[in-house]
Amino acid sequence: MILLLCVAFPPIDLGEDVQMNLSGNSFFDPLIGLALIALAGLLLTRGVRDLGNSLTPFPKPRGDNVLKTKGAYAATRHPMYSGLVFGSFGLALATGSPVRTFFAAVLTFLLNEKAATEELFLEEMHGKEARPTHRSLHDRVGAVNADPY
């Protein structure tokens, strides 16, 4: 929660000159940033709606949790985390803020670790059904003869 606040309201300001020089000041940066923010809103909204009563802020799922594989969860394993990452980097890109980019990167690392912990709990609760169908980017991209396990 604190990292989200740091992305939204950076605790330090490098000044407009530094921000513009570090970001490259491309015309498309704010547009791409706004597109990422819109995607983030969609992923967050659909993720919360699709998860329903299974929603919890903790890595360990609720005891009455039902494994979700439809809706936003068919597109990505953790749509709310993806939404937070896209939104954070989108805001950083739209504003050209290296400080926001730094906090977005830290948030990405922490959400990745939380997701890995959740995966262990989900597999413990739901068995092989909860196993991700891909274990690495290489498998995700489509290695033809790769053995996933």
Backbone torsions as a table, in degrees:
resi	resn	phi	psi	omega
1	MET	NA	-40.7	179.7
2	ILE	-64.6	-39.3	178.9
3	LEU	-64.9	-37.6	176.7
4	LEU	-62.1	-40.6	176.5
5	LEU	-65.2	-37.1	178.4
6	CYS	-67.2	-33.7	176.3
7	VAL	-69.1	-45.0	-178.3
8	ALA	-69.7	-42.1	-177.0
9	PHE	-130.2	81.6	-176.5
10	PRO	-55.1	136.0	-177.9
11	PRO	-71.9	-17.5	177.5
12	ILE	-129.5	154.9	179.9
13	ASP	-123.8	122.0	-179.5
14	LEU	-83.6	-5.4	-178.7
15	GLY	91.8	151.9	-175.2
16	GLU	-63.6	-38.4	-178.4
17	ASP	-64.3	-43.3	-179.5
18	VAL	-66.9	-43.8	-179.5
19	GLN	-59.7	-45.7	-177.5
20	MET	-66.8	-38.2	-179.5
21	ASN	-70.4	-38.2	-178.6
22	LEU	-75.4	-32.4	-175.6
23	SER	-84.0	-14.8	-178.6
24	GLY	85.6	-12.7	173.5
25	ASN	52.7	45.1	178.2
26	SER	-76.4	145.4	177.7
27	PHE	-62.9	-32.6	-175.3
28	PHE	-83.3	-16.7	-178.5
29	ASP	-54.8	-51.1	179.3
30	PRO	-63.3	-35.5	179.2
31	LEU	-66.8	-44.3	177.4
32	ILE	-64.8	-40.7	177.5
33	GLY	-59.9	-44.1	178.4
34	LEU	-65.8	-36.7	176.7
35	ALA	-64.4	-40.9	177.5
36	LEU	-65.2	-38.0	178.1
37	ILE	-65.1	-41.2	177.5
38	ALA	-63.6	-43.1	176.9
39	LEU	-61.5	-40.3	178.7
40	ALA	-61.0	-44.7	178.9
41	GLY	-60.6	-41.3	178.3
42	LEU	-64.1	-48.5	-179.5
43	LEU	-62.8	-42.9	-180.0
44	LEU	-65.0	-46.0	-178.9
45	THR	-63.3	-49.3	-179.8
46	ARG	-67.0	-38.0	179.4
47	GLY	-62.0	-45.0	178.8
48	VAL	-65.1	-44.8	-179.0
49	ARG	-64.3	-44.9	-177.9
50	ASP	-69.6	-31.4	-179.1
51	LEU	-75.1	-31.6	174.4
52	GLY	58.7	-129.2	-176.1
53	ASN	-72.0	-9.0	179.4
54	SER	-82.9	-2.6	-177.1
55	LEU	-66.2	129.3	175.4
56	THR	-151.7	146.6	178.9
57	PRO	-79.3	-6.4	-174.9
58	PHE	-94.6	153.1	179.7
59	PRO	-65.1	-29.9	-179.5
60	LYS	-82.7	121.6	180.0
61	PRO	-64.6	156.2	176.5
62	ARG	-62.6	154.1	-178.8
63	GLY	-61.7	-32.3	-178.9
64	ASP	-93.8	18.5	-176.4
65	ASN	-64.9	143.9	175.2
66	VAL	-114.6	129.2	-179.1
67	LEU	-65.1	125.8	-178.3
68	LYS	-98.7	127.9	177.7
69	THR	-134.5	5.6	-179.7
70	LYS	-112.0	170.5	178.1
71	GLY	65.5	-133.2	-179.7
72	ALA	-63.4	-27.4	-178.5
73	TYR	-76.8	-10.6	172.1
74	ALA	-80.8	-27.1	-178.9
75	ALA	-84.0	-39.2	-179.3
76	THR	-149.1	148.0	-175.3
77	ARG	-66.2	-35.3	-177.9
78	HIS	-130.7	77.5	-175.1
79	PRO	-64.0	-32.6	179.7
80	MET	-70.7	-39.8	176.6
81	TYR	-65.7	-42.6	177.8
82	SER	-60.0	-41.4	178.5
83	GLY	-61.9	-42.3	178.5
84	LEU	-64.0	-40.5	179.8
85	VAL	-67.5	-48.6	179.2
86	PHE	-61.2	-42.7	-179.9
87	GLY	-64.1	-41.5	-179.9
88	SER	-65.2	-47.4	178.8
89	PHE	-69.9	-32.7	176.3
90	GLY	-61.9	-44.4	178.3
91	LEU	-65.2	-41.1	178.4
92	ALA	-62.3	-41.5	-179.7
93	LEU	-71.1	-41.4	-179.0
94	ALA	-63.8	-33.0	-178.3
95	THR	-98.0	-9.8	-178.7
96	GLY	66.3	33.6	-174.4
97	SER	-100.6	113.9	175.8
98	PRO	-66.6	-29.0	178.9
99	VAL	-67.2	-44.2	176.8
100	ARG	-63.6	-37.2	178.4
101	THR	-62.2	-42.6	177.9
102	PHE	-60.2	-49.3	-179.1
103	PHE	-67.0	-32.6	175.7
104	ALA	-65.4	-38.6	178.0
105	ALA	-66.0	-42.0	177.7
106	VAL	-64.0	-42.9	177.5
107	LEU	-59.9	-42.2	178.8
108	THR	-59.8	-45.5	179.0
109	PHE	-60.1	-47.4	-177.8
110	LEU	-66.4	-40.2	178.3
111	LEU	-67.1	-34.2	175.9
112	ASN	-63.6	-42.6	177.7
113	GLU	-65.3	-41.6	178.9
114	LYS	-64.1	-40.8	178.7
115	ALA	-63.0	-40.2	178.5
116	ALA	-62.9	-40.1	177.5
117	THR	-65.7	-42.8	177.8
118	GLU	-60.2	-40.3	-179.9
119	GLU	-58.7	-39.9	178.3
120	LEU	-63.3	-45.1	178.7
121	PHE	-64.7	-41.8	-179.5
122	LEU	-64.4	-40.7	178.6
123	GLU	-67.4	-36.0	177.1
124	GLU	-64.1	-39.8	-178.4
125	MET	-77.5	-41.8	-170.1
126	HIS	-113.1	0.9	178.1
127	GLY	67.2	-147.4	-176.3
128	LYS	-63.0	-24.9	179.1
129	GLU	-59.8	-29.7	-177.7
130	ALA	-87.7	-8.0	-179.1
131	ARG	-63.9	132.0	175.6
132	PRO	-61.5	145.1	-179.7
133	THR	-76.2	-10.4	177.7
134	HIS	-135.8	139.4	-178.0
135	ARG	-105.9	-11.9	-179.2
136	SER	-151.8	168.2	177.5
137	LEU	-60.3	-36.6	179.0
138	HIS	-59.1	-44.5	178.2
139	ASP	-68.1	-36.9	-178.3
140	ARG	-65.0	-39.6	-176.8
141	VAL	-70.7	-28.8	172.7
142	GLY	119.3	55.7	172.9
143	ALA	-70.7	127.3	-171.1
144	VAL	-69.8	-46.3	-175.1
145	ASN	-105.0	21.2	-176.9
146	ALA	-77.2	135.0	173.9
147	ASP	-88.5	113.4	-173.9
148	PRO	-68.9	-15.0	179.6
149	TYR	-136.4	NA	NA
